[in-house]
Amino acid sequence: MLSVLTTGFVSRLRARDEAAWFELWETFGPVLRAQLTKWGKGRIGPETVRDLSQETMAALSDSLHRFDPGRGARFSTWLLAIAKHVLGDEMDRRMALKRGAGRAKGELDETWMAAGKGAPADAEYEAAVFRAKCAQAIRQAEKESDFTDFSIYRMRVFDGVPGKDVAANLGISEPTVSRRLAKVRDLLRTRLAEVIATYSFTEDEVQEAKRNGLSVFPNSSADRSDDAEFDSCLADVYHKHLELRQRDEASRSGP
């Protein structure tokens, strides 16, 4: 059963809520473009990839009224199947043009809605989708946080600056650094749980954070040892997603 957050988000998409569509595009656009480039195997250029990723979102919009959450498809499979459909149409269109014939767009095969069916998703793609969810949670937390508080978290966790150096740079005590660090971490946990719930159609997807060492519900022990694991895992996710976005931006700004 879909969470209230997921149901609400899908309802916004169905209502053509521009903010919801922008959020979806901003979050998963780089992942889709990377997958389309991989599938294209050099046969399509960056401009075509950009066009196809936009067409994927349009096809997703057209398929929303037929979406049946009871058939067990993952959110990641939903995106992937539609992207594959759009790319297949483009390849078929090109072949038809070579033969001097036109070709109408094909119908979207809805077998992807059933669990285990549809376009195959490899581990690399699934990891990229998960990292995109985490990156969205980070962006939300950054917008909501005090500028200095989030800067402390960024320096300490994402940039790996020792706590004493962060304190010296900002002219505050190390205990203050730790306290403000914990404040941002708690917000990140909350937003991460919400974002994952929003972009998950299955319980398996909901549990991805825990499997990746990102405990959104920390233990109650005095040492809070899972805090260090959370920070380390989130930093790894952050840097890998940043690499993807940098490659995506480079391809979009290229000739």
Buried (B, 14 or more C-beta within 10 A) or exposed (E): EBBEBBEEBBEBBEEEEEEBBEBBBEBBBBBBBBBBBEBBEEEBBBEBBBBBBBBBBEBBBEBBEEBEBEBBBBBBBBBBBBBBBBBBBBBBBBEEEEEEEEEEEEEBBBEBBBBEBBBEBEEEBBBBBBBBBBBBBBBBBBEEBEEEBBBBBBBBBBEEBEBEEBBEEBEBEBEBBBEBBBBBBEBBBBBBBBBBBBBBBBEEBBEBBEEBBBBBEBEEEEEEEBBEEBBBBBBBBBEBBEEBBEBBEEBBEEE
